[in-house]
Amino acid sequence: MNDIKYKDMEFHIDEGLTLEEYNLLQKINEQFTNDDIYIEYLHDKLIVHLNKLDLEKLESLIRSINIPNDSIFYNILKKIKGIGSYGIKGGKRVFVDYDKERKVLDRKAKEKKRNKQFYTVGHNFSTKNNKCPEEFLDRIICGDSEQVLKELPDNCIDLILTSPPYNFGLEYDNDDDDSHYWENYFRKIENIFSECIRVLKYGGRFVLNVQPLFSDYIPTHHMFSNFFIKNKMIWKGEILWEKNNYNCKYTSWGSWMSPSSPYLKYTWEFIEIYCKGDLRKPGPKDKIDLTPEEFKSWVVAKWSIAPERRMKEYGHPAMFPEELARRVIKLFSYQGDVILDPFNGAGTTTVVAKKNKRRYIGIDISEEYCKVAQDRINSLEDDEYYAQ
Ligand SMILES: C[S@@+](CC[C@H](N)C(=O)[O-])C[C@H]1O[C@@H](n2cnc3c(N)ncnc32)[C@H](O)[C@@H]1O
């Protein structure tokens, strides 16, 4: 006997194994070392002893044998694939003790001593949440968010998803060329963000999409992070939105072939997530609409999503794609939650909120964009996707 530790899984078999299945069992036990996996055959069950595994090798071995799709071996394969927590070593999934080296003894006590999220100490967020007044719900509101948001009560919004104007000269509607002194820009946006923090529920989330900045060397995402941290919001994390738009590599180089001032280019944007008061946002289980696959792939914080291709069609120069909003909304809110976008533009957040059975409020200063956003919502009624 060896002293390897295993994760054991039992699979009942009513009528024994067929000859092909029995041969497959032998092959698995021959082709994999006992240190990785071995399968024991007792009269009415198989016991899989699993330590680590080259899953692709097991899958191709099983598929190479002529057994039916409902064979117990496909069930075993599915169960192993479904194990969500494992390490990876030498190309194999490691199912036992994979986090041993990283285990911190007395983790809880140490966290307490260090004082988790020390920067939020002394916040005075009320834990009492309020209902959002019905007259604001499911509306596209045209106005300056700084003013409009003042009409909402404290603690009434579950999730804010937004991408502010960038201040680097995009030609938006309404004479505004989106180019102001940076101090004025930050003052204005932060006034709006302060209102957003006020209207967020305790446990609510603020999800902010920002581009890395170009020629002015202003690290907008860091400046905004500092703002939220100073305002005692918990920084939950950052998602890297990989847009794969490699065509940017053909634009200016800064200093060609010289360390003098090479110009850095980005194919991605950032999604920053802040929580008000608590990282946890409890909600009804039957209002969760994430599939296991979505959850597993979206918590890996690098999302590869193509940029929005319909900006010309909607007449807006800086939209994010629906898929981005869909992931944020499903991962960070429940069906029935109230979703707000204070810079709603052509209405991506609001249209996706509606498609996914959330209530929404979208505010934009441009009448033109508000009209586009409203038209998108109106056209949803007969959209087959929405009907699902
Ligand atoms: C980056 S765009 C948002 C685009 C949006 N995410 C979409 O997918 O269509 C920023 C928007 O902020 C709006 N905006 C700028 N200042 C505003 C303010 N004070 N109040 C409300 N909206 C404002 C602009 O009109 C612009 O549509």
The ligand as a MOL file (V3000), in Angstrom:
LIG
                    3D

  0  0  0     0  0            999 V3000
M  V30 BEGIN CTAB
M  V30 COUNTS 27 29 0 0 0
M  V30 BEGIN ATOM
M  V30 1 C -18.8880 56.3120 -22.0890 0
M  V30 2 S -20.4890 56.8760 -22.3940 0 CHG=1
M  V30 3 C -21.5000 55.5550 -21.7920 0
M  V30 4 C -21.8960 54.5820 -22.8670 0
M  V30 5 C -22.7610 53.4370 -22.3830 0
M  V30 6 N -22.0550 52.5850 -21.4540 0
M  V30 7 C -23.2670 52.5970 -23.5630 0
M  V30 8 O -22.9200 51.3940 -23.6750 0
M  V30 9 O -23.9810 53.1290 -24.4220 0 CHG=-1
M  V30 10 C -20.7060 58.1520 -21.2300 0
M  V30 11 C -22.0450 58.8660 -21.2930 0
M  V30 12 O -22.1270 59.8020 -20.2240 0
M  V30 13 C -23.0240 60.8400 -20.6150 0
M  V30 14 N -22.8410 61.9720 -19.6650 0
M  V30 15 C -21.8150 62.8440 -19.6050 0
M  V30 16 N -21.9970 63.6930 -18.5560 0
M  V30 17 C -23.1620 63.3380 -17.9570 0
M  V30 18 C -23.8740 63.7980 -16.8130 0
M  V30 19 N -23.4360 64.8430 -16.0990 0
M  V30 20 N -25.0230 63.1840 -16.4640 0
M  V30 21 C -25.4950 62.1360 -17.2000 0
M  V30 22 N -24.8520 61.6560 -18.2830 0
M  V30 23 C -23.7070 62.2270 -18.6570 0
M  V30 24 C -22.6210 61.0840 -22.0640 0
M  V30 25 O -23.6890 61.7110 -22.7710 0
M  V30 26 C -22.2950 59.6790 -22.5660 0
M  V30 27 O -23.4000 59.1190 -23.2450 0
M  V30 END ATOM
M  V30 BEGIN BOND
M  V30 1 1 1 2
M  V30 2 1 2 3
M  V30 3 1 2 10
M  V30 4 1 3 4
M  V30 5 1 4 5
M  V30 6 1 5 6
M  V30 7 1 5 7
M  V30 8 2 7 8
M  V30 9 1 7 9
M  V30 10 1 10 11
M  V30 11 1 11 12
M  V30 12 1 11 26
M  V30 13 1 12 13
M  V30 14 1 13 14
M  V30 15 1 13 24
M  V30 16 1 14 15
M  V30 17 1 14 23
M  V30 18 2 15 16
M  V30 19 1 16 17
M  V30 20 1 17 18
M  V30 21 2 17 23
M  V30 22 1 18 19
M  V30 23 2 18 20
M  V30 24 1 20 21
M  V30 25 2 21 22
M  V30 26 1 22 23
M  V30 27 1 24 25
M  V30 28 1 24 26
M  V30 29 1 26 27
M  V30 END BOND
M  V30 END CTAB
M  END
